[in-house]
Amino acid sequence: MKKNCLILLVACFATYSYAQDTRSTETRKPPRPQYQSVKKEKKGFFDFLKKDKSKELKTSQEELVAFRKRVSKAYAENAKVDRKVKKVKKREAKKGEKFHGHKRPPKKRPPGKQKFCNVCKMKH
């Protein structure tokens, strides 16, 4: 009788202690994405002959030269656009009239037939 009571008591205690732990202490992992987030490269037979470019290390001087080259190219393109804008503004200032970059005033179309103009960024 004592043996049965002891087993019952241990079983109840184990059930009671397990029942109290309803939540996991570990954080849940986010669900895996349904889309293909990373594109896998196909592995060919002669891949061992190819040199991996990403592993090549550059010195700080080489990095600086590459950066300046990229910046100067962008600066040259922006300077070209700025020169054109200044030229148009100078012309408009001479005339005293603003045609928003056009040589002559644009046609005024009825509201239903107006088109977007890439020169002056307006509809007319």
N, CA and C of each residue as an Amber inpcrd file, in Angstrom:
protein
   372
   0.8180000  -1.1910000   0.0000000   0.0000000   0.0000000   0.0000000
   0.8660000   1.2620000   0.0000000   1.8970000   1.2420000   0.8480000
   2.7930000   2.3930000   0.8910000   3.5050000   2.5640000  -0.4500000
   3.8240000   1.4560000  -1.0630000   4.5380000   1.5030000  -2.3490000
   3.6460000   2.1350000  -3.4190000   2.3770000   1.7540000  -3.4510000
   1.4380000   2.3010000  -4.4460000   1.2090000   3.7930000  -4.2110000
   1.1060000   4.1940000  -2.9510000   0.9070000   5.6170000  -2.6350000
   2.1340000   6.4250000  -3.0480000   3.3080000   5.8800000  -2.8180000
   4.5460000   6.5730000  -3.1860000   4.6500000   6.7420000  -4.7050000
   4.3270000   5.7360000  -5.4580000   4.3650000   5.7990000  -6.9330000
   3.3400000   6.8100000  -7.4340000   2.1530000   6.7820000  -6.8430000
   1.1060000   7.7190000  -7.2250000   1.5200000   9.1590000  -6.9110000
   2.1310000   9.3400000  -5.7390000   2.5850000  10.6670000  -5.3370000
   3.6780000  11.1940000  -6.2820000   4.6360000  10.3610000  -6.6420000
   5.7110000  10.7450000  -7.5690000   5.1300000  11.0430000  -8.9440000
   4.1840000  10.2380000  -9.4150000   3.5610000  10.4560000 -10.7250000
   2.7900000  11.7760000 -10.7330000   2.0420000  12.0530000  -9.6650000
   1.2970000  13.3200000  -9.5790000   2.2490000  14.5090000  -9.5420000
   3.3110000  14.3840000  -8.7730000   4.2830000  15.4730000  -8.6800000
   4.9470000  15.7460000 -10.0340000   5.3040000  14.6740000 -10.7460000
   5.9290000  14.8280000 -12.0670000   4.9540000  15.4700000 -13.0530000
   3.7070000  15.0580000 -13.0270000   2.6860000  15.6240000 -13.9110000
   2.4510000  17.0940000 -13.5840000   2.3800000  17.3910000 -12.3010000
   2.1360000  18.7550000 -11.8580000   3.3070000  19.6740000 -12.2630000
   4.5310000  19.2160000 -12.0900000   5.6910000  20.0470000 -12.4460000
   5.8070000  20.2160000 -13.9560000   5.4620000  19.1980000 -14.7200000
   5.5040000  19.2970000 -16.1780000   4.3780000  20.1900000 -16.6830000
   3.2260000  20.1280000 -16.0440000   2.0620000  20.9110000 -16.4720000
   2.2880000  22.4040000 -16.2510000   3.1130000  22.7830000 -15.3100000
   3.3560000  24.2000000 -15.0450000   4.1950000  24.8530000 -16.1430000
   4.9650000  24.0930000 -16.8860000   5.8500000  24.6360000 -17.9230000
   5.0860000  24.6720000 -19.2490000   4.2710000  25.7200000 -19.4470000
   3.4710000  25.8030000 -20.6710000   4.1850000  26.5540000 -21.7870000
   5.1490000  27.3980000 -21.4110000   5.8340000  28.1990000 -22.4210000
   7.2950000  27.7870000 -22.5150000   7.7880000  27.8550000 -23.7290000
   9.1920000  27.5420000 -23.9550000  10.0190000  28.8080000 -23.6860000
  11.1810000  28.6340000 -23.0750000  12.0390000  29.7880000 -22.8030000
  12.8420000  30.1900000 -24.0330000  12.9540000  29.3230000 -25.0020000
  13.7070000  29.6290000 -26.2160000  12.8600000  30.5010000 -27.1410000
  13.5220000  31.4330000 -27.8240000  12.7950000  32.2590000 -28.7810000
  12.5000000  31.4270000 -30.0200000  11.3620000  31.7260000 -30.6100000
  10.9620000  30.9820000 -31.7950000  11.7480000  31.4610000 -33.0080000
  12.0580000  30.5550000 -33.8870000  12.7660000  30.9210000 -35.1110000
  11.7640000  31.5160000 -36.0980000  12.1750000  32.5430000 -36.8590000
  11.2440000  33.1060000 -37.8470000  11.0010000  32.0910000 -38.9490000
   9.8440000  32.1690000 -39.5920000   9.5560000  31.2010000 -40.6560000
  10.4900000  31.4030000 -41.8380000  10.7690000  30.3390000 -42.5190000
  11.6500000  30.4240000 -43.6840000  10.9480000  31.1820000 -44.7950000
  11.6720000  31.9750000 -45.5760000  11.0280000  32.7260000 -46.6540000
  10.5170000  31.7790000 -47.7370000   9.4070000  32.1650000 -48.3290000
   8.7860000  31.3290000 -49.3580000   9.4100000  31.5740000 -50.7220000
  10.1000000  32.6840000 -50.8670000  10.7120000  33.0210000 -52.1500000
  12.1780000  32.5820000 -52.1540000  12.7930000  32.6400000 -53.3020000
  14.1850000  32.2400000 -53.4220000  15.0450000  33.4500000 -53.0680000
  15.5200000  33.4900000 -51.8290000  16.2390000  34.6730000 -51.3740000
  17.6840000  34.6950000 -51.8610000  18.2870000  33.5650000 -52.0350000
  19.6750000  33.5070000 -52.4820000  19.7370000  32.6330000 -53.7190000
  20.3420000  33.1680000 -54.7490000  20.4610000  32.3980000 -55.9720000
  21.7090000  31.5310000 -55.8890000  21.5440000  30.2640000 -56.0830000
  22.6770000  29.3580000 -56.0090000  23.3620000  29.2870000 -57.3680000
  24.6760000  29.3040000 -57.3260000  25.4380000  29.1960000 -58.5630000
  25.5330000  27.7400000 -58.9770000  25.4710000  27.5370000 -60.2820000
  25.6460000  26.1820000 -60.7730000  27.1180000  25.8270000 -60.7070000
  27.3870000  24.6540000 -60.2680000  28.7710000  24.2200000 -60.1850000
  29.1030000  23.4080000 -61.4340000  30.0790000  23.9030000 -62.1620000
  30.4930000  23.2180000 -63.3690000  31.6660000  22.2910000 -63.0960000
  32.0820000  21.5970000 -64.1210000  33.1660000  20.6330000 -63.9850000
  34.5110000  21.3340000 -63.8270000  34.6840000  22.4870000 -64.4980000
  35.9720000  23.1810000 -64.4780000  35.9830000  24.3950000 -63.5490000
  35.1540000  24.4120000 -62.5190000  35.0930000  25.5480000 -61.6010000
  36.3780000  25.7390000 -60.8080000  37.1180000  24.6930000 -60.6180000
  38.3470000  24.8130000 -59.8330000  39.4050000  25.6320000 -60.5770000
  39.2430000  25.8090000 -61.8940000  40.2030000  26.5940000 -62.6680000
  39.9270000  28.0950000 -62.5770000  38.6730000  28.4680000 -62.2670000
  38.3150000  29.8760000 -62.2070000  38.8750000  30.5100000 -60.9470000
  39.2760000  31.7780000 -61.0920000  39.8080000  32.5100000 -59.9530000
  38.6760000  33.3040000 -59.3200000  38.5200000  33.2150000 -58.0200000
  37.4630000  33.9370000 -57.3250000  37.8890000  35.3870000 -57.1330000
  37.1630000  36.3230000 -57.7700000  37.5390000  37.7330000 -57.7270000
  37.2610000  38.3640000 -56.3650000  36.2920000  37.8220000 -55.6460000
  35.9400000  38.4390000 -54.3690000  37.0200000  38.2250000 -53.3140000
  37.8680000  37.2480000 -53.5080000  38.9130000  36.9630000 -52.5270000
  40.1700000  37.8040000 -52.7350000  40.2290000  38.5160000 -53.8790000
  41.4030000  39.3440000 -54.1330000  41.3630000  40.5600000 -53.2220000
  42.4170000  40.7820000 -52.4920000  42.4810000  41.9210000 -51.5920000
  43.1730000  43.0830000 -52.2820000  42.6500000  44.2890000 -52.0460000
  43.2550000  45.4780000 -52.6360000  43.8560000  46.3190000 -51.5200000
  44.8820000  47.0390000 -51.8760000  45.4880000  47.9280000 -50.8870000
  44.6100000  49.1720000 -50.7460000  44.8600000  49.9350000 -49.7240000
  44.0530000  51.1340000 -49.5050000  44.2510000  52.1440000 -50.6320000
  45.4610000  52.1780000 -51.1870000  45.7220000  53.0990000 -52.3040000
  44.9140000  52.7090000 -53.5380000  44.8490000  51.4030000 -53.8330000
  44.0690000  50.9470000 -54.9860000  42.5900000  51.2510000 -54.7940000
  42.0920000  51.0320000 -53.5680000  40.6930000  51.3390000 -53.2600000
  40.4220000  52.8290000 -53.4330000  41.3450000  53.6640000 -52.9780000
  41.1910000  55.1090000 -53.0790000  41.1680000  55.5540000 -54.5340000
  42.0290000  54.9860000 -55.3600000  42.0750000  55.3310000 -56.7860000
  40.7630000  54.9280000 -57.4630000  40.2610000  53.7390000 -57.1420000
  39.0040000  53.2730000 -57.7380000  37.8440000  54.1710000 -57.3160000
  37.8290000  54.5670000 -56.0490000  36.7710000  55.4490000 -55.5460000
  36.8100000  56.7960000 -56.2500000  37.9930000  57.3870000 -56.3770000
  38.1210000  58.6940000 -57.0250000  37.7190000  58.6230000 -58.4920000
  38.0090000  57.5090000 -59.1260000  37.6410000  57.3320000 -60.5270000
  36.1120000  57.3260000 -60.6760000  35.4320000  56.5990000 -59.7750000
  33.9620000  56.5480000 -59.8100000  33.3590000  57.9210000 -59.5330000
  33.9050000  58.6180000 -58.5480000  33.3700000  59.9260000 -58.1690000
  33.5910000  60.9420000 -59.2760000  34.7730000  60.9310000 -59.8970000
  35.0500000  61.9080000 -60.9540000  34.1410000  61.6810000 -62.1600000
  33.8120000  60.4330000 -62.4410000  32.9140000  60.1300000 -63.5570000
  31.5180000  60.6920000 -63.2690000  31.0330000  60.4780000 -62.0510000
  29.7230000  61.0000000 -61.6740000  29.7400000  62.5210000 -61.6670000
  30.8350000  63.1030000 -61.1920000  30.9480000  64.5640000 -61.1450000
  30.9230000  65.1480000 -62.5590000  31.5880000  64.4950000 -63.4960000
  31.6230000  64.9810000 -64.8730000  30.2280000  64.9630000 -65.4910000
  29.4640000  63.9070000 -65.2070000  28.1040000  63.8240000 -65.7520000
  27.2160000  64.9100000 -65.1520000  27.3430000  65.1250000 -63.8530000
  26.5420000  66.1660000 -63.2060000  26.9440000  67.5560000 -63.6970000
  28.2280000  67.7590000 -63.9140000  28.7060000  69.0560000 -64.3900000
  28.1510000  69.3400000 -65.7870000  28.0430000  68.3150000 -66.6060000
  27.5180000  68.4740000 -67.9580000  26.0540000  68.9450000 -67.9040000
  25.2760000  68.3260000 -67.0310000  23.8680000  68.7130000 -66.8780000
  23.7690000  70.1300000 -66.3300000  24.6240000  70.4540000 -65.3550000
  24.6070000  71.8020000 -64.7700000  24.9230000  72.8650000 -65.8240000
  25.8830000  72.5750000 -66.6940000  26.2290000  73.5360000 -67.7490000
  25.0310000  73.7880000 -68.6660000  24.3170000  72.7280000 -69.0240000
  23.1530000  72.8830000 -69.8950000  22.0730000  73.7260000 -69.2210000
  21.8470000  73.4710000 -67.9310000  20.8290000  74.2240000 -67.1880000
  21.2120000  75.6900000 -67.1120000  22.4890000  75.9570000 -66.8280000
  22.9410000  77.3460000 -66.7510000  22.7790000  78.0560000 -68.0940000
  23.0590000  77.3310000 -69.1750000  22.9400000  77.8990000 -70.5160000
  21.4890000  78.3060000 -70.8000000  20.5710000  77.4240000 -70.4350000
  19.1460000  77.7100000 -70.6600000  18.7070000  78.8950000 -69.8160000
  19.1310000  78.9440000 -68.5600000  18.7520000  80.0520000 -67.6800000
  19.3120000  81.3750000 -68.1990000  20.5240000  81.3190000 -68.7350000
  21.1460000  82.5320000 -69.2810000  20.3380000  83.0360000 -70.4800000
  19.9270000  82.1120000 -71.3460000  19.1140000  82.4740000 -72.5060000
  17.7820000  83.0880000 -72.0780000  17.1480000  82.4560000 -71.0680000
  15.8640000  82.9590000 -70.5840000  16.0150000  84.3430000 -69.9710000
  17.1250000  84.5520000 -69.2740000  17.3640000  85.8580000 -68.6660000
  17.5270000  86.9340000 -69.7380000  18.1590000  86.5690000 -70.8570000
  18.3360000  87.5300000 -71.9520000  16.9890000  87.9050000 -72.5600000
  16.1480000  86.9150000 -72.7710000  14.8490000  87.1490000 -73.3990000
  13.8920000  87.8680000 -72.4500000  14.0060000  87.5790000 -71.1820000
  13.0730000  88.1550000 -70.2230000  11.8010000  87.3380000 -70.1200000
  11.6980000  86.2600000 -70.8850000  10.5350000  85.3830000 -70.8510000
  10.9980000  83.9830000 -70.4820000  10.1350000  83.2680000 -69.8090000
  10.5000000  81.9040000 -69.4290000   9.6790000  80.9170000 -70.2580000
  10.3740000  80.0520000 -70.9610000   9.7200000  78.9970000 -71.7240000
  10.0760000  77.6320000 -71.1530000  10.6030000  77.5890000 -69.9600000
  10.9180000  76.3450000 -69.2550000  11.8300000  75.4350000 -70.0620000
  12.8520000  75.9970000 -70.6850000  13.8200000  75.1910000 -71.4150000
  13.5170000  75.0480000 -72.8890000  12.3590000  75.5080000 -73.3530000
  12.0290000  75.4530000 -74.7760000  12.5700000  76.6870000 -75.4870000
  12.8300000  76.5470000 -76.7800000  13.2830000  77.7050000 -77.5600000
  12.1290000  78.6710000 -77.7860000  10.9690000  78.0980000 -78.0790000
   9.7580000  78.8980000 -78.2960000   8.7000000  78.4710000 -77.2830000
   7.7050000  79.2910000 -77.0410000   6.6780000  78.8580000 -76.0770000
   5.9640000  77.6050000 -76.5770000   5.7140000  76.6310000 -75.6910000
   5.0670000  75.4000000 -76.1270000   3.5970000  75.6130000 -76.4700000
   3.0710000  74.6960000 -77.2920000   1.6670000  74.7800000 -77.6720000
   0.7950000  74.5520000 -76.4480000  -0.3060000  75.2570000 -76.3650000
  -1.2650000  75.0460000 -75.2860000  -2.3730000  74.1560000 -75.8290000
  -2.4100000  72.9190000 -75.3910000  -3.4200000  71.9670000 -75.8330000
  -4.5980000  71.9730000 -74.8590000  -5.7510000  71.5120000 -75.3040000
  -6.8810000  71.3880000 -74.3660000  -6.5580000  70.3450000 -73.2900000
  -7.1700000  70.4520000 -72.1150000  -6.8070000  69.5690000 -70.9890000
  -6.8350000  68.0720000 -71.3040000  -7.7090000  67.6320000 -72.1660000
  -7.7880000  66.2020000 -72.4930000  -6.6400000  65.7100000 -73.3580000
  -6.0250000  66.6090000 -74.1010000  -4.9690000  66.2110000 -75.0410000
  -3.5750000  66.6260000 -74.5950000  -3.4350000  67.1400000 -73.3770000
  -2.1200000  67.5830000 -72.9130000  -1.1730000  66.4020000 -72.7630000
   0.0830000  66.6520000 -73.0390000   1.1180000  65.6220000 -72.9320000
   2.1640000  66.0610000 -71.9230000   2.8200000  65.0820000 -71.3070000
   3.8870000  65.3870000 -70.3520000   5.1580000  65.6990000 -71.1290000
   5.7870000  66.8050000 -70.8060000   6.9860000  67.2520000 -71.5050000
   8.2190000  66.9140000 -70.6670000   9.1710000  66.2070000 -71.2540000
  10.4000000  65.8410000 -70.5280000  11.3520000  67.0160000 -70.3630000
  11.2240000  68.0500000 -71.1730000  12.1130000  69.1980000 -71.0860000
  11.8020000  70.0430000 -69.8680000  10.5350000  70.3990000 -69.6960000
  10.1650000  71.2970000 -68.5980000   9.4620000  70.5740000 -67.4620000
   9.2530000  69.2690000 -67.5860000   8.6230000  68.4390000 -66.5500000
   7.2170000  68.9510000 -66.1970000   6.4820000  69.3750000 -67.2060000
   5.1040000  69.8540000 -67.0100000   4.2330000  69.2700000 -68.1030000
   2.9140000  69.3670000 -67.9160000   1.9780000  68.9880000 -68.9690000
   1.5730000  70.2500000 -69.7050000   1.6470000  70.1970000 -71.0200000
   1.1390000  71.3090000 -71.8150000   0.8440000  70.8330000 -73.2150000
